[in-house]
Amino acid sequence: MKLRCAVLDDFQGAALRSADWTPVLDRVEVVSFGEHFGTEDELVAALSDMDLVVTLRERVPFPASLFARLPKLKLLVASGMRNSVIDYAAAERHGVTVCGTASSQTPPTELTWALILGLARGLVVENTALRTGGPWQSTVGADLHGRRLGLLGLGKIGSRVARIGQAFGMEVTAWSQNLTRERADEVGVALAGSKEELLASSDVVSVHLALSDRTRGLLGAGELALLKPTAYLVNTSRAAIVDQDALLDALRRGSFAGAAVDVFDIEPLPADHPLRTAPRLLATPHLGYVTRDNYRRYYGEAVEDIQAFLDGSPVRRLG
């Protein structure tokens, strides 16, 4: 009898066509779910007879309570090589192997710049007006050349965003709790003296930090109040780094020019969530990793993970 494998959150129906699953189909039946299961009870109902599960990024938490309710589960594959919502100790206790996949830094870098440009030139407002008979030219765009781009985080993605900013002729500065002058010099950007200095002096602030106890709530009401009235804030990293209530309040008050976000505390975002109608906000449904090449990488390596596990030699183990 074949093992059963669930692919979660396959919203676009892309999982099975993004990779060649034939190496495992003689031993595995693959079931793709296009809907999101928002509660543990829904997950248990869908996964109770599954031996293998493939999940996207950190959208679906796998706490100890869920592992305890899925006694058949043997392998969990999560895209990416870092996942903060899987209880690895619980997985080990329940005999579940957890594996990851590679993930490209290119898609989130490109989306970050799509959001920056969309904010600066009012693209959504102008496109909507053009298509609905609205005013011809209702916004005045913000220039990027000669302005300051402030980066919170200068890792693999942050450094790529920095180089593109330099190509636009922007002055780039960066800060994080662990950022050294040597690293800043290596990328060719200025090291801000403090988080507060970066926020107060930047025309565009972009967040590129991993979520941790130190970065959770890093930008609250006090920090957002430091932004220039003409500044833009972009977050393609993790929603919890920016206090969501403080962000919503600042947008409603118009204390800075606008924000763009690709990440949310709850995903998918509920239909009645206030961020859906917040003013001065450009929001996308967590598209940072959603590209053809990245999906080929995710699902192609998920197949490799499954095949290696079935052959008794798991690869890319997490935890």
The 8 nearest C-alpha neighbors of each residue, nearest first, counted from 0:
[[1, 2, 26, 27, 3, 28, 25, 50],
 [2, 0, 26, 27, 28, 3, 25, 24],
 [1, 3, 27, 50, 28, 26, 0, 4],
 [4, 2, 28, 49, 50, 27, 29, 51],
 [3, 5, 51, 29, 52, 49, 28, 30],
 [6, 4, 52, 30, 31, 29, 53, 7],
 [7, 5, 31, 53, 52, 32, 30, 54],
 [6, 8, 54, 32, 9, 5, 53, 31],
 [9, 7, 10, 35, 33, 34, 32, 6],
 [8, 10, 33, 12, 7, 11, 32, 14],
 [9, 11, 33, 8, 12, 34, 13, 32],
 [12, 10, 13, 9, 33, 14, 8, 34],
 [13, 11, 9, 10, 14, 33, 15, 31],
 [12, 14, 11, 16, 17, 15, 9, 10],
 [15, 13, 17, 16, 12, 298, 9, 18],
 [14, 16, 17, 13, 18, 20, 12, 19],
 [15, 17, 13, 18, 14, 19, 12, 20],
 [18, 16, 295, 14, 15, 13, 294, 298],
 [19, 17, 299, 16, 295, 298, 20, 15],
 [18, 20, 21, 299, 17, 16, 22, 15],
 [19, 21, 22, 23, 18, 302, 24, 15],
 [20, 22, 24, 23, 19, 25, 302, 18],
 [23, 21, 20, 24, 306, 25, 19, 302],
 [24, 22, 21, 25, 26, 27, 20, 306],
 [25, 23, 27, 21, 26, 22, 28, 20],
 [24, 26, 23, 27, 22, 21, 1, 28],
 [27, 25, 1, 24, 23, 2, 28, 0],
 [28, 26, 2, 24, 1, 3, 23, 25],
 [27, 29, 3, 4, 2, 1, 24, 30],
 [30, 28, 4, 5, 3, 27, 31, 6],
 [29, 31, 5, 4, 6, 32, 28, 3],
 [32, 30, 6, 5, 9, 33, 7, 29],
 [33, 31, 7, 34, 9, 8, 6, 30],
 [32, 34, 10, 9, 8, 12, 31, 35],
 [33, 35, 32, 8, 10, 36, 9, 7],
 [36, 34, 8, 37, 33, 7, 267, 32],
 [37, 35, 41, 42, 38, 34, 39, 8],
 [36, 38, 35, 41, 39, 42, 59, 266],
 [39, 37, 41, 40, 36, 42, 43, 35],
 [38, 40, 42, 41, 43, 65, 37, 36],
 [39, 41, 43, 38, 42, 44, 37, 36],
 [42, 40, 44, 38, 39, 43, 36, 45],
 [43, 41, 39, 45, 40, 44, 36, 46],
 [42, 44, 46, 40, 47, 45, 41, 39],
 [43, 45, 41, 42, 46, 47, 40, 39],
 [46, 44, 42, 43, 47, 41, 48, 49],
 [45, 47, 49, 43, 48, 44, 42, 5],
 [46, 48, 43, 69, 49, 44, 45, 71],
 [49, 47, 46, 71, 50, 3, 45, 69],
 [50, 48, 3, 46, 51, 47, 4, 72],
 [49, 51, 72, 71, 3, 73, 2, 4],
 [50, 52, 4, 74, 49, 72, 73, 75],
 [53, 51, 5, 75, 4, 6, 76, 54],
 [54, 52, 76, 6, 77, 75, 5, 7],
 [55, 53, 77, 7, 76, 6, 52, 56],
 [56, 54, 78, 77, 58, 57, 53, 7],
 [55, 57, 78, 58, 77, 79, 54, 82],
 [58, 56, 59, 82, 84, 55, 60, 83],
 [57, 59, 56, 55, 60, 266, 54, 84],
 [58, 60, 57, 61, 54, 84, 55, 56],
 [61, 59, 84, 85, 62, 58, 57, 86],
 [60, 62, 85, 65, 84, 86, 59, 63],
 [63, 61, 86, 64, 65, 85, 60, 66],
 [62, 64, 89, 66, 65, 86, 67, 61],
 [65, 63, 67, 62, 66, 68, 61, 89],
 [66, 64, 68, 67, 63, 62, 61, 69],
 [65, 67, 69, 63, 68, 64, 90, 62],
 [66, 68, 64, 65, 69, 63, 70, 93],
 [67, 69, 65, 66, 70, 64, 43, 47],
 [68, 70, 66, 47, 71, 67, 72, 65],
 [69, 71, 72, 68, 67, 66, 93, 47],
 [72, 70, 50, 69, 73, 49, 48, 47],
 [71, 73, 50, 70, 69, 51, 74, 49],
 [72, 74, 95, 50, 51, 96, 71, 94],
 [75, 73, 96, 51, 95, 97, 72, 52],
 [74, 76, 97, 52, 51, 53, 96, 98],
 [77, 75, 53, 98, 99, 97, 52, 54],
 [78, 76, 54, 99, 55, 53, 56, 79],
 [79, 77, 100, 56, 55, 99, 297, 76],
 [80, 78, 100, 102, 101, 99, 81, 56],
 [79, 81, 99, 100, 101, 82, 78, 317],
 [82, 80, 79, 83, 317, 99, 56, 78],
 [81, 83, 84, 57, 85, 80, 56, 79],
 [82, 84, 85, 81, 57, 86, 210, 60],
 [85, 83, 60, 82, 57, 61, 86, 62],
 [86, 84, 61, 87, 83, 60, 62, 82],
 [87, 85, 62, 89, 88, 63, 61, 90],
 [86, 88, 90, 318, 89, 85, 91, 97],
 [87, 89, 91, 90, 86, 92, 318, 63],
 [88, 90, 92, 63, 91, 86, 87, 93],
 [91, 89, 95, 87, 93, 88, 92, 94],
 [90, 92, 94, 88, 89, 93, 95, 87],
 [93, 91, 89, 90, 94, 88, 95, 87],
 [92, 94, 90, 91, 95, 89, 66, 67],
 [93, 95, 91, 92, 90, 96, 73, 72],
 [96, 94, 73, 90, 74, 93, 91, 97],
 [95, 97, 74, 73, 75, 94, 98, 90],
 [98, 96, 75, 317, 316, 76, 74, 95],
 [99, 97, 316, 76, 317, 315, 77, 75],
 [100, 98, 77, 80, 78, 79, 315, 76],
 [101, 99, 79, 78, 300, 80, 297, 102],
 [100, 102, 79, 80, 297, 296, 103, 99],
 [103, 101, 79, 100, 293, 104, 297, 296],
 [102, 104, 105, 293, 106, 101, 288, 107],
 [105, 103, 156, 106, 107, 108, 102, 155],
 [104, 106, 108, 103, 107, 109, 156, 159],
 [107, 105, 109, 108, 288, 287, 104, 110],
 [108, 106, 287, 110, 109, 105, 288, 104],
 [109, 107, 105, 111, 106, 110, 160, 156],
 [108, 110, 106, 112, 111, 107, 105, 113],
 [109, 111, 113, 107, 112, 108, 287, 106],
 [112, 110, 108, 114, 109, 113, 107, 115],
 [111, 113, 115, 114, 109, 110, 116, 108],
 [114, 112, 110, 116, 111, 115, 117, 109],
 [115, 113, 117, 111, 112, 116, 118, 259],
 [114, 116, 112, 118, 117, 113, 119, 111],
 [117, 115, 119, 113, 118, 114, 120, 112],
 [116, 118, 114, 122, 115, 120, 119, 121],
 [119, 117, 121, 115, 116, 120, 114, 122],
 [118, 120, 141, 116, 140, 117, 121, 115],
 [119, 121, 140, 122, 117, 118, 116, 141],
 [122, 120, 118, 124, 117, 123, 119, 125],
 [121, 123, 117, 125, 120, 124, 126, 118],
 [122, 124, 126, 125, 121, 127, 117, 281],
 [125, 123, 127, 121, 122, 126, 128, 138],
 [124, 126, 128, 122, 127, 123, 121, 129],
 [127, 125, 129, 123, 128, 124, 122, 130],
 [126, 128, 130, 124, 125, 129, 123, 131],
 [129, 127, 133, 125, 131, 126, 130, 132],
 [128, 130, 126, 127, 132, 131, 133, 125],
 [131, 129, 127, 128, 132, 126, 133, 125],
 [132, 130, 128, 133, 129, 127, 126, 134],
 [133, 131, 129, 130, 128, 134, 135, 127],
 [132, 134, 128, 131, 129, 135, 130, 127],
 [135, 133, 128, 137, 136, 132, 129, 125],
 [134, 136, 137, 133, 129, 128, 125, 132],
 [137, 135, 138, 134, 125, 139, 128, 129],
 [136, 138, 134, 135, 125, 139, 124, 128],
 [139, 137, 136, 140, 121, 125, 120, 124],
 [140, 138, 141, 137, 120, 136, 121, 119],
 [141, 139, 120, 119, 138, 142, 121, 118],
 [140, 142, 119, 120, 143, 139, 118, 229],
 [143, 141, 144, 140, 119, 146, 145, 120],
 [142, 144, 146, 145, 169, 141, 167, 168],
 [145, 143, 168, 169, 146, 167, 142, 170],
 [144, 146, 169, 168, 143, 170, 147, 142],
 [147, 145, 169, 143, 144, 170, 202, 148],
 [146, 148, 170, 201, 202, 169, 171, 149],
 [149, 147, 171, 203, 201, 204, 202, 170],
 [150, 148, 204, 172, 201, 173, 197, 171],
 [151, 149, 173, 205, 152, 204, 206, 172],
 [150, 152, 206, 174, 207, 175, 173, 205],
 [151, 153, 207, 208, 175, 150, 157, 154],
 [154, 152, 157, 158, 173, 155, 150, 151],
 [153, 155, 157, 156, 158, 152, 207, 208],
 [154, 156, 158, 157, 159, 104, 153, 207],
 [157, 155, 159, 158, 154, 104, 108, 160],
 [158, 156, 153, 160, 154, 159, 207, 155],
 [157, 159, 161, 153, 160, 156, 155, 154],
 [160, 158, 156, 162, 161, 157, 163, 155],
 [159, 161, 157, 163, 158, 162, 108, 164],
 [162, 160, 158, 164, 159, 163, 157, 165],
 [163, 161, 165, 159, 164, 160, 166, 158],
 [164, 162, 166, 160, 165, 161, 167, 159],
 [165, 163, 161, 167, 166, 169, 162, 160],
 [164, 166, 168, 162, 169, 167, 163, 161],
 [165, 167, 163, 168, 164, 162, 169, 161],
 [168, 166, 164, 165, 169, 144, 163, 143],
 [169, 167, 144, 165, 166, 145, 164, 170],
 [170, 168, 145, 165, 144, 146, 164, 167],
 [169, 171, 147, 146, 148, 145, 165, 168],
 [172, 170, 148, 188, 147, 149, 169, 161],
 [171, 173, 189, 149, 188, 190, 191, 150],
 [174, 172, 150, 190, 149, 191, 151, 189],
 [175, 173, 151, 191, 152, 190, 194, 178],
 [176, 174, 178, 152, 177, 151, 173, 194],
 [175, 177, 178, 174, 152, 194, 213, 179],
 [178, 176, 175, 179, 174, 152, 153, 182],
 [177, 179, 175, 176, 174, 182, 180, 183],
 [180, 178, 181, 182, 177, 183, 190, 184],
 [179, 181, 183, 182, 184, 190, 178, 189],
 [180, 182, 184, 179, 183, 185, 178, 186],
 [183, 181, 185, 179, 184, 180, 186, 178],
 [184, 182, 180, 188, 186, 185, 181, 190],
 [185, 183, 187, 181, 182, 186, 180, 188],
 [184, 186, 182, 183, 187, 181, 188, 180],
 [187, 185, 183, 184, 188, 158, 182, 162],
 [188, 186, 184, 185, 183, 189, 162, 171],
 [187, 189, 183, 172, 171, 186, 184, 190],
 [188, 190, 172, 183, 191, 173, 171, 187],
 [189, 191, 173, 172, 183, 174, 180, 192],
 [192, 190, 193, 174, 173, 197, 172, 189],
 [191, 193, 196, 190, 194, 197, 174, 195],
 [194, 192, 196, 195, 191, 197, 174, 175],
 [193, 195, 197, 196, 174, 198, 191, 192],
 [196, 194, 198, 193, 197, 199, 222, 225],
 [195, 197, 193, 199, 194, 198, 200, 192],
 [198, 196, 194, 200, 195, 199, 191, 201],
 [199, 197, 195, 226, 196, 200, 201, 225],
 [198, 200, 225, 226, 196, 197, 201, 195],
 [199, 201, 197, 198, 196, 202, 227, 147],
 [202, 200, 147, 149, 203, 148, 198, 197],
 [201, 203, 230, 147, 148, 146, 231, 204],
 [202, 204, 231, 148, 201, 230, 232, 149],
 [205, 203, 149, 232, 150, 148, 233, 201],
 [204, 206, 233, 150, 234, 232, 151, 149],
 [207, 205, 151, 234, 208, 150, 236, 233],
 [208, 206, 152, 236, 157, 151, 205, 156],
 [209, 207, 152, 206, 236, 210, 151, 214],
 [208, 210, 211, 207, 236, 237, 214, 152],
 [209, 211, 214, 215, 237, 208, 240, 212],
 [212, 210, 214, 213, 215, 209, 240, 83],
 [211, 213, 215, 214, 210, 216, 217, 240],
 [214, 212, 211, 215, 217, 210, 216, 176],
 [213, 215, 217, 211, 240, 212, 210, 216],
 [214, 216, 240, 217, 239, 212, 213, 211],
 [217, 215, 240, 242, 241, 218, 239, 219],
 [218, 216, 214, 240, 215, 241, 219, 213],
 [219, 217, 241, 222, 216, 242, 240, 223],
 [220, 218, 242, 222, 221, 245, 216, 223],
 [219, 221, 245, 223, 222, 224, 218, 246],
 [222, 220, 224, 219, 223, 225, 218, 245],
 [221, 223, 218, 224, 219, 225, 220, 195],
 [222, 224, 220, 225, 221, 226, 219, 218],
 [223, 225, 221, 222, 226, 220, 254, 249],
 [226, 224, 199, 223, 222, 198, 227, 221],
 [227, 225, 199, 198, 224, 223, 230, 255],
 [226, 228, 230, 229, 255, 199, 225, 202],
 [229, 227, 255, 230, 256, 254, 226, 253],
 [228, 230, 256, 227, 255, 231, 202, 226],
 [231, 229, 202, 227, 256, 203, 255, 228],
 [230, 232, 203, 257, 258, 256, 204, 202],
 [231, 233, 258, 204, 205, 203, 259, 257],
 [234, 232, 205, 259, 258, 260, 204, 206],
 [235, 233, 260, 206, 236, 205, 259, 261],
 [236, 234, 261, 260, 262, 111, 237, 233],
 [235, 237, 207, 234, 206, 208, 262, 238],
 [238, 236, 239, 262, 240, 210, 235, 234],
 [237, 239, 263, 262, 240, 264, 241, 236],
 [238, 240, 241, 215, 237, 216, 242, 264],
 [239, 241, 215, 216, 217, 238, 214, 237],
 [242, 240, 218, 239, 216, 243, 238, 217],
 [241, 243, 219, 216, 245, 244, 218, 246],
 [242, 244, 246, 245, 241, 247, 239, 238],
 [245, 243, 247, 246, 242, 248, 220, 219],
 [244, 246, 220, 248, 242, 243, 247, 219],
 [247, 245, 243, 249, 244, 248, 242, 250],
 [246, 248, 244, 250, 245, 249, 243, 251],
 [247, 249, 245, 251, 246, 250, 244, 252],
 [250, 248, 252, 246, 251, 254, 247, 253],
 [251, 249, 253, 247, 252, 248, 278, 279],
 [250, 252, 248, 249, 253, 278, 247, 277],
 [253, 251, 249, 250, 254, 248, 255, 247],
 [254, 252, 250, 255, 251, 249, 256, 279],
 [253, 255, 249, 252, 228, 250, 256, 224],
 [256, 254, 228, 253, 230, 229, 257, 227],
 [257, 255, 229, 230, 231, 228, 253, 279],
 [256, 258, 279, 231, 280, 255, 232, 250],
 [257, 259, 232, 280, 231, 233, 281, 279],
 [258, 260, 281, 233, 282, 280, 114, 232],
 [261, 259, 234, 282, 262, 233, 235, 283],
 [260, 262, 285, 283, 235, 284, 282, 234],
 [263, 261, 238, 285, 260, 237, 235, 236],
 [262, 264, 238, 265, 266, 261, 268, 237],
 [263, 265, 238, 239, 266, 262, 243, 268],
 [266, 264, 263, 268, 267, 269, 262, 58],
 [267, 265, 268, 263, 264, 58, 269, 262],
 [266, 268, 265, 269, 284, 35, 263, 58],
 [267, 269, 266, 265, 270, 272, 263, 284],
 [270, 268, 272, 271, 267, 265, 266, 275],
 [269, 271, 272, 268, 275, 273, 267, 274],
 [270, 272, 269, 273, 275, 268, 274, 276],
 [271, 273, 269, 274, 270, 275, 268, 276],
 [274, 272, 275, 276, 277, 271, 247, 270],
 [273, 275, 277, 276, 272, 247, 280, 282],
 [276, 274, 273, 272, 277, 271, 270, 282],
 [275, 277, 274, 273, 278, 272, 280, 271],
 [276, 278, 274, 275, 280, 273, 279, 251],
 [279, 277, 280, 250, 251, 276, 257, 253],
 [278, 280, 257, 250, 258, 277, 281, 256],
 [281, 279, 258, 278, 259, 257, 277, 282],
 [280, 282, 259, 258, 260, 279, 118, 283],
 [283, 281, 260, 259, 261, 280, 284, 275],
 [282, 284, 261, 285, 286, 260, 281, 262],
 [285, 283, 286, 261, 282, 262, 267, 268],
 [286, 284, 261, 262, 287, 283, 288, 263],
 [285, 287, 289, 288, 284, 283, 261, 110],
 [288, 286, 107, 285, 289, 106, 110, 235],
 [287, 289, 106, 286, 107, 290, 293, 285],
 [290, 288, 286, 287, 293, 294, 291, 106],
 [291, 289, 293, 292, 294, 288, 106, 286],
 [292, 290, 294, 293, 295, 289, 17, 296],
 [291, 293, 295, 294, 290, 296, 17, 103],
 [292, 294, 296, 290, 295, 291, 297, 103],
 [293, 295, 297, 291, 296, 292, 298, 290],
 [296, 294, 17, 292, 293, 299, 298, 297],
 [295, 297, 293, 299, 294, 298, 300, 292],
 [298, 296, 294, 300, 78, 295, 299, 100],
 [297, 299, 301, 300, 295, 18, 296, 294],
 [300, 298, 18, 296, 302, 301, 295, 297],
 [299, 301, 303, 302, 298, 297, 100, 296],
 [302, 300, 298, 304, 303, 299, 297, 305],
 [301, 303, 305, 300, 299, 304, 306, 20],
 [304, 302, 300, 306, 301, 305, 307, 299],
 [305, 303, 301, 307, 302, 306, 314, 300],
 [304, 306, 302, 308, 303, 307, 309, 301],
 [305, 307, 303, 309, 308, 304, 23, 302],
 [308, 306, 313, 310, 312, 304, 309, 305],
 [309, 307, 313, 311, 305, 310, 306, 312],
 [310, 308, 306, 311, 307, 305, 312, 313],
 [309, 311, 307, 308, 312, 306, 313, 305],
 [312, 310, 308, 309, 313, 307, 306, 314],
 [311, 313, 307, 308, 310, 314, 309, 306],
 [314, 312, 308, 307, 311, 304, 316, 315],
 [313, 315, 316, 304, 307, 312, 98, 308],
 [316, 314, 98, 99, 317, 100, 313, 304],
 [317, 315, 98, 314, 97, 99, 313, 318],
 [318, 316, 98, 97, 99, 315, 80, 81],
 [317, 87, 316, 97, 88, 98, 86, 85]]
